[in-house]
């Protein structure tokens, strides 16, 4: 009964906020330039002082941050450095008050990565979010994207997107994870991911897409194994795939199911002229 009363009071509180406090808060921020009106105690004291209203307190702090950032964005496309401090401080406090609250993590990640390039701090908050929301696939996806796009770590990017695919049961994410694993030089793991997802794929269209990607990576792996044998035997990298055939280390060049031709790039990595995409998706 006590919990039901708290829930009803919370809903009533949100209703009152939307009718009264929010319009007032928005008008107040229209008169501000770059100031941020919220003064915080330490995160632990904020959590202690919130009592049963910690959900509402975290919600209000997040709304305040959204309004503040929205006002700044209206004024200038480039946010000032002090905005980064505000984002970090607010996220620390809100994630301490209510560590399960998704919105603050999403908001912080978006601004810290794209506007300030502070991927390390963004990932720190995402790791905290995952600790409290371990079944939220999108958090793993954001983490994987950060590693792939901003840091250039394909291995970790593939790992976290693979986890997102497992939770979401998404063949698309599994295919993306396999592609990142391949790009990081972990073709065998990429193949294992695809085989696992093919076994669990229920939609026939996605299953065919995964099988095609699997065949392509199996061809890559055959060539990679031949390259490894070449290195062990001659203590150098082969210059072309044809050289592997000439030395008897490869019987024939595997067929790329996407219609491309396999080759070795300047770093000795096996690639294809198709880039493992359908013809309709390739750049002319």
ABEGO torsion letter per residue (X at the ends): XAAAAAAAAAAAAAAAAAAAAAAAAAAAAAABBABBABBBBBAAAAAAAAEAAAAAAAAAAAAAAAAAAAAAAAABABBBAAAAAAAAAAAAAAAAABAABAAAAAAAAAAAAAAAGBAAAAAAAAAAAAAABAABAAAAAAAAAAAAAAAGBAAAAAAAAAAAAAAAGBAAAAAAAAAAAAAAGBAAAAAAAAAAAAAABABAAAAAAAAAAAAAAAAAAAAAAAAAAAAAAAGBBBABAAAAAAAGABABBBBBAAGBBBBBBAAGBBBBAAGGBBAAABBX
